[in-house]
Amino acid sequence: MAEASPVAIVPAGDVRFGPGHPLGFILGPCVIESEAHAIDIGLELAALARRTGFPVVFKASYDKANRTSLASYRGPGLAEGLRILAAVKARTGLPILTDIHEPGHAAPAAEVAEVLQIPAFLCRQTDLLVAAARTGRTVNVKKGQFLAPKDMRHVVAKLTDSGTSRILLTERGTSFGYNNLVVDMRGLPMLRELGFPVVFDVTHSLQLPGAGDGVTAGLAEYIQPLAQAGVGAGVDGIFMEVHENPAKARSDAANALRLDLVEPLLHRLVAIDRIVERR
């Protein structure tokens, strides 16, 4: 099916997402657990990128403002979290992605991160979108679990009308009854028809929201088949949260990919991407 408009090429530091560029990977822990932990994972991912040549963006959140329970760990906060992300960037050379939850966080986060991410629950928050767009940084918007793919055209319009064409659109599953998500593979090309690269967030598509009695449960055992299906559908990037010991991760423990399994999976995904024509 012909796309509605040509797909843009969107930068994330020295990584490019879009037609004619390799499949990109957004990888890292869900939340900053400590400076040492973030740097250790960042160094592992940077070494992987050097070995393979695969384009990698490091991701981690300084604040998880939408945790299920008030008692859940949220992260070190804005100032300390951005200091740690700057240290990760300095040590690894990887571009940085982090999410923002308030308009006032956009400008300080943009001083460190090449990509500002809008969480799915906030994808319609106009002031947040406008603030992110005005920084000049790339904006990655996660499609709300409650939205049809083509409804994201209104989100795109808010961003472009606010002065940016550096937009990534991320699929992360759609609500399917209570405590469950499903990925409609038709939605990936539908999102791409809006004219911007599409990222597939495999981690959060496998959540079972609220099903863990105060935490979000998940189905990490299906990371590989779901990621393969997304790449087969022609996405421009894959988003996965990774951890050396997912069972001990302080957020999204049930959905993270174990660090030593990352490189073999990336090789499989790149092999699939090479036989998929991403126009």
Secondary structure, 3 states (H helix, E strand, C coil): CCCCCCCCCEEECCEEECCCCCCEEEEECCECCCHHHHHHHHHHHHHHHHHHCCCEEEECECCCCCCCCCCCCCCCCHHHHHHHHHHHHHHHCCCEEEECCCHHHHHHHHCCCCEEEECHHHCCCHHHHHHHHHCCCEEEEECCCCCCHHHHHHHHHHHHHCCCCCEEEEECCEECCCCCEECCCCHHHHHHCCCCCEEEEHHHHCEECCCCCCCCEECHHHHHHHHHHHHHCCCCEEEEEEECCHHHCCCCCCCCEEHHHHHHHHHHHHHHHHCCCCC
